[in-house]
Amino acid sequence: MISLYWMVATLIALAKCQTLVEPSQEDVISLTAMGNGRTWIPSTNCEPVCRNVTWERIGNMVKFTIVGGSAGYIAVAISSDRNMGPADDSYVCSRATPTSEVLSLSSSYLTGHGLPIVVGPVSAENVVSTAIVNGGMECSFFRELSVTKTVGTTPVTWDIQTSNFNLLYAEGGFLSDGSLTYHTHRFQTTQAFTLLPPQEPEETTAASTTTTMSPDINASTAGEPSNGTVTDQVPVVIPQTAGATTIGSIENTTSDASGTVHNVLLMSLLIFFSCFII
């Protein structure tokens, strides 16, 4: 029965495995300092600032940071291919006006070559920071690992834990009425890849099931104050179940618990490494 349970658990885990694909060497993508994310430099043009997109996993969220041009807007999109649309998850960091120091963050999606369709502002609790830094715009925000938006009338989900994606970067300006223009710069990664690098499994150590209780040699005998000298020591006797009496210690004579812990640890490792075998 236990073997059948673990077999089913393994099959479920395998079904959820993500095919690990490293970024193309043609793209300038590197690991973050903590190793829990990546930084993409879409262009070597550093006027007014060097454009880059950084993302890193923090708990059950992904923190994105976009750095780019000085006027209008900058945007990042998560796409199944290198093209805009037919359904891309996008986020736009823009000035309120062409000369405003105030930036806003919007959640949107792309259906093709055109302006993003805005769903609404990124919720305040997910906005980390927005600022003009060295003449360029910089926006940082949290995104859930899996996001679903209604594109037209169809719900579309972008889950970066189970699927690989391309990234798109774009920036543009304003029209006289304050609306965004079609992008003036656009860059895309060469291929879809695993956005979040695989994490090492946490090392788990099974706790010892044996506890030793030793009498305190400085403890006073009943009715006598302690003077630093103990004349009589009474061994501690802990009553046990039949066939297991121990003096000075408590022993766990049940092996089932340790066997279960061993099976759990072994199965956790098998489930983790199964993603790399297939």
Salt bridges, closest charged atoms under 4 A:
GLU22 OE1 - ARG38 NH1 3.73
ASP89 OD2 - ARG143 NE 2.93
ASP89 OD1 - LYS149 NZ 2.44
GLU171 OE1 - ARG51 NE 2.67
GLU171 OE2 - HIS185 ND1 3.65
